Amino acid sequence: MLEEEYQATHRPREAQRNLPPLETPFEYSIRDARLQDMPDVREIYNHYVANSTVTFDEVPMTLRQMRSKFQHATKLGMPFIVAESPSEQILGYAYVYPWKEKAAYRFTVENSIYLRPASTDKGLGKVLMAELIARSKAAGLKEIIAVIADKGAEASIQMHKNFGFKEIGHMGKVGFKFDRWLGTVLMQKSLK
């Protein structure tokens, strides 16, 4: 390269610092979960077991337990979905599960949504929630219950409110994790 060509295209270091960072688009597709997704689903969930109070589980879930939960939900015709990147990495997942095992509760479910840490704050939780609600309604379910930690899950509470969930109760000091007492906020949405 000639000196003139270099001078014409070269930016001083100060100008380079002011350039906006290169952004890669956050792309994904939503699909039904498959049994072979369960190692990734378990990895995502266990991150929250070890690092947060959004779940009261203290022991990491085994692959056998996660597969069993998936198989039971799908056997009952309940939605279990994943968000997948173009490179086929699972970015997050959402599902509903029977609220209680008694037959009279068969139209009432509890929802769960978990995202890979790098996938948070990008709107993916909202997309999964909207899809989960639509699929739950299509499956003939009538009520969705959310059980949310009362500390450390404020964003989840707000998202549920934004989707029309109403707070129906609060239970204080029902869980003990990371050397502190935690409660739960109960929320409900009717799909009628």
MARFINU-919877 format. One record per residue (C-alpha): residue number from 0; x, y, z. Coordinates in pm, 1 decimal. Layout:
! residues N
{node NUM {X Y Z}}
...
This chain:
! residues 192
{node 0 {0.0 0.0 0.0}}
{node 1 {128.8 343.3 -90.8}}
{node 2 {163.5 602.5 182.4}}
{node 3 {-109.4 818.4 17.9}}
{node 4 {-352.5 524.0 15.7}}
{node 5 {-276.8 446.7 379.6}}
{node 6 {-331.9 809.2 486.0}}
{node 7 {-662.7 827.3 296.4}}
{node 8 {-816.3 525.7 472.4}}
{node 9 {-644.1 526.0 809.5}}
{node 10 {-840.1 662.7 1105.2}}
{node 11 {-656.5 799.3 1404.4}}
{node 12 {-687.7 585.0 1717.3}}
{node 13 {-916.8 843.3 1881.3}}
{node 14 {-1168.4 813.3 1597.4}}
{node 15 {-1160.5 434.2 1618.2}}
{node 16 {-1264.7 443.0 1983.6}}
{node 17 {-1581.0 633.0 1896.6}}
{node 18 {-1706.9 377.5 1649.1}}
{node 19 {-2015.9 188.6 1762.5}}
{node 20 {-1949.0 -175.9 1846.6}}
{node 21 {-2030.2 -429.2 1580.5}}
{node 22 {-2360.1 -593.5 1661.4}}
{node 23 {-2458.4 -939.5 1559.9}}
{node 24 {-2832.6 -986.0 1532.0}}
{node 25 {-3000.9 -1196.2 1798.9}}
{node 26 {-3173.9 -1459.9 1589.5}}
{node 27 {-3372.1 -1763.3 1695.9}}
{node 28 {-3665.9 -1980.8 1610.3}}
{node 29 {-3924.9 -2131.4 1843.8}}
{node 30 {-4008.2 -2499.4 1813.7}}
{node 31 {-4137.0 -2795.4 2012.5}}
{node 32 {-3874.7 -2935.0 2245.3}}
{node 33 {-3735.5 -3280.0 2172.0}}
{node 34 {-3590.5 -3540.4 2403.4}}
{node 35 {-3241.6 -3471.1 2266.6}}
{node 36 {-3275.3 -3107.0 2384.5}}
{node 37 {-3293.7 -3210.4 2748.3}}
{node 38 {-2915.8 -3193.2 2821.4}}
{node 39 {-2921.0 -2825.0 2716.7}}
{node 40 {-3246.9 -2760.3 2901.7}}
{node 41 {-3099.2 -2917.2 3214.8}}
{node 42 {-2780.4 -2710.1 3180.4}}
{node 43 {-2982.2 -2388.6 3160.0}}
{node 44 {-3198.1 -2485.1 3457.0}}
{node 45 {-2905.8 -2592.9 3672.4}}
{node 46 {-2739.2 -2255.3 3618.7}}
{node 47 {-3034.6 -2101.7 3804.1}}
{node 48 {-3027.4 -2371.6 4072.5}}
{node 49 {-2665.4 -2283.7 4149.4}}
{node 50 {-2676.8 -1907.5 4103.3}}
{node 51 {-3018.2 -1763.5 4182.7}}
{node 52 {-3331.4 -1776.7 4389.2}}
{node 53 {-3570.7 -1790.7 4093.1}}
{node 54 {-3595.3 -2161.8 4166.6}}
{node 55 {-3600.0 -2301.2 4516.8}}
{node 56 {-3422.7 -2618.1 4404.7}}
{node 57 {-3086.6 -2645.8 4575.3}}
{node 58 {-2963.0 -2967.2 4414.0}}
{node 59 {-2893.0 -2973.8 4039.8}}
{node 60 {-3150.9 -3164.2 3836.7}}
{node 61 {-3029.9 -3487.4 3681.8}}
{node 62 {-3076.2 -3561.4 3315.7}}
{node 63 {-3307.9 -3847.3 3408.0}}
{node 64 {-3529.6 -3609.4 3610.0}}
{node 65 {-3542.8 -3354.2 3327.8}}
{node 66 {-3626.1 -3619.5 3070.1}}
{node 67 {-3898.4 -3755.9 3296.3}}
{node 68 {-4053.8 -3410.6 3339.3}}
{node 69 {-4043.2 -3352.7 2963.6}}
{node 70 {-4197.2 -3690.6 2884.3}}
{node 71 {-4474.9 -3647.3 3140.2}}
{node 72 {-4568.3 -3299.7 3011.4}}
{node 73 {-4569.3 -3407.2 2648.3}}
{node 74 {-4762.1 -3725.8 2727.0}}
{node 75 {-5034.9 -3502.4 2871.8}}
{node 76 {-5033.0 -3286.4 2557.6}}
{node 77 {-4885.9 -2985.1 2734.5}}
{node 78 {-4656.2 -2746.9 2548.2}}
{node 79 {-4280.8 -2766.6 2604.7}}
{node 80 {-4095.4 -2535.3 2368.1}}
{node 81 {-3740.3 -2415.9 2305.9}}
{node 82 {-3579.3 -2115.5 2140.7}}
{node 83 {-3298.7 -2225.6 1911.7}}
{node 84 {-3025.0 -2017.1 1748.9}}
{node 85 {-2938.1 -2057.8 1379.1}}
{node 86 {-2640.3 -2270.0 1495.3}}
{node 87 {-2888.0 -2496.1 1682.2}}
{node 88 {-2790.5 -2384.9 2032.9}}
{node 89 {-3079.2 -2387.2 2280.4}}
{node 90 {-3115.4 -2028.4 2404.9}}
{node 91 {-3406.8 -2083.9 2638.7}}
{node 92 {-3712.7 -2293.9 2702.2}}
{node 93 {-4066.3 -2272.8 2836.9}}
{node 94 {-4324.2 -2527.2 2940.2}}
{node 95 {-4634.8 -2581.3 3145.4}}
{node 96 {-4676.7 -2862.8 3393.0}}
{node 97 {-4973.2 -2988.4 3592.5}}
{node 98 {-5042.7 -2757.0 3885.2}}
{node 99 {-5144.1 -3054.2 4099.0}}
{node 100 {-5165.4 -3423.2 4016.0}}
{node 101 {-5530.2 -3462.6 4124.7}}
{node 102 {-5764.8 -3511.2 3828.9}}
{node 103 {-5980.8 -3210.3 3911.6}}
{node 104 {-5682.1 -2982.4 3840.5}}
{node 105 {-5627.8 -3122.1 3488.5}}
{node 106 {-5701.5 -2789.9 3314.7}}
{node 107 {-5472.9 -2586.7 3543.0}}
{node 108 {-5098.1 -2569.4 3487.7}}
{node 109 {-4790.9 -2394.3 3623.5}}
{node 110 {-4560.5 -2221.5 3377.6}}
{node 111 {-4180.5 -2205.7 3370.3}}
{node 112 {-3949.5 -2004.5 3146.8}}
{node 113 {-3570.9 -2014.8 3168.7}}
{node 114 {-3314.4 -1847.1 2943.3}}
{node 115 {-2946.8 -1910.1 2887.9}}
{node 116 {-2771.9 -1621.0 3069.2}}
{node 117 {-2637.3 -1474.9 2743.1}}
{node 118 {-2994.3 -1465.6 2606.1}}
{node 119 {-3147.5 -1248.1 2878.3}}
{node 120 {-3257.5 -886.2 2827.9}}
{node 121 {-3320.5 -938.2 2455.9}}
{node 122 {-3696.9 -990.5 2460.2}}
{node 123 {-3678.2 -1368.8 2428.8}}
{node 124 {-3867.5 -1429.1 2753.0}}
{node 125 {-4163.8 -1232.2 2617.8}}
{node 126 {-4162.3 -1427.6 2292.0}}
{node 127 {-4155.0 -1758.9 2476.7}}
{node 128 {-4434.4 -1644.2 2709.8}}
{node 129 {-4659.1 -1538.8 2422.1}}
{node 130 {-4600.8 -1868.5 2242.0}}
{node 131 {-4651.7 -2070.3 2560.3}}
{node 132 {-4984.5 -1897.9 2631.3}}
{node 133 {-5105.5 -1951.2 2273.6}}
{node 134 {-5007.6 -2318.6 2276.1}}
{node 135 {-5160.8 -2373.2 2621.0}}
{node 136 {-5488.6 -2227.2 2502.2}}
{node 137 {-5477.9 -2444.7 2188.6}}
{node 138 {-5418.5 -2749.4 2411.7}}
{node 139 {-5746.1 -2680.7 2592.0}}
{node 140 {-5590.0 -2561.6 2917.0}}
{node 141 {-5791.0 -2305.8 3112.5}}
{node 142 {-5573.1 -2157.7 3389.4}}
{node 143 {-5202.2 -2084.6 3417.7}}
{node 144 {-5044.3 -2035.3 3759.2}}
{node 145 {-4707.2 -1869.7 3809.0}}
{node 146 {-4515.5 -1926.5 4131.9}}
{node 147 {-4241.0 -1663.4 4144.1}}
{node 148 {-3979.2 -1590.0 4409.3}}
{node 149 {-4059.5 -1267.5 4589.3}}
{node 150 {-3693.8 -1155.9 4585.0}}
{node 151 {-3465.5 -1154.3 4282.9}}
{node 152 {-3738.4 -1217.2 4025.5}}
{node 153 {-3892.9 -872.2 3987.2}}
{node 154 {-3853.0 -882.7 3607.7}}
{node 155 {-4047.5 -1208.7 3595.3}}
{node 156 {-4328.4 -1064.9 3806.8}}
{node 157 {-4350.3 -761.2 3578.7}}
{node 158 {-4350.1 -972.8 3262.3}}
{node 159 {-4633.7 -1186.2 3396.7}}
{node 160 {-4831.7 -870.3 3480.2}}
{node 161 {-4771.1 -745.9 3125.4}}
{node 162 {-4927.9 -1068.4 2994.2}}
{node 163 {-5240.6 -1026.5 3205.7}}
{node 164 {-5149.1 -1242.1 3504.7}}
{node 165 {-5309.9 -1118.7 3825.7}}
{node 166 {-5148.8 -1151.1 4165.7}}
{node 167 {-5360.7 -1392.1 4369.3}}
{node 168 {-5145.7 -1436.0 4675.8}}
{node 169 {-4815.9 -1406.8 4853.5}}
{node 170 {-4658.5 -1664.5 5078.6}}
{node 171 {-4380.4 -1530.7 5298.1}}
{node 172 {-4077.9 -1724.4 5419.6}}
{node 173 {-4172.5 -2058.2 5264.6}}
{node 174 {-3826.1 -2129.6 5120.8}}
{node 175 {-3474.3 -2108.8 5259.8}}
{node 176 {-3189.7 -2080.3 5009.9}}
{node 177 {-2847.6 -1914.7 5019.1}}
{node 178 {-2885.3 -1856.8 5394.2}}
{node 179 {-3198.6 -1644.6 5365.9}}
{node 180 {-3573.6 -1685.0 5381.9}}
{node 181 {-3772.1 -1638.6 5062.8}}
{node 182 {-4136.7 -1615.2 4979.2}}
{node 183 {-4338.6 -1664.6 4665.2}}
{node 184 {-4579.5 -1451.2 4467.7}}
{node 185 {-4868.1 -1644.5 4314.4}}
{node 186 {-5011.6 -1515.2 3987.0}}
{node 187 {-5287.2 -1651.6 3764.9}}
{node 188 {-5408.6 -1603.9 3408.7}}
{node 189 {-5735.4 -1738.1 3269.6}}
{node 190 {-5727.6 -1864.9 2911.7}}
{node 191 {-6107.3 -1880.0 2865.0}}
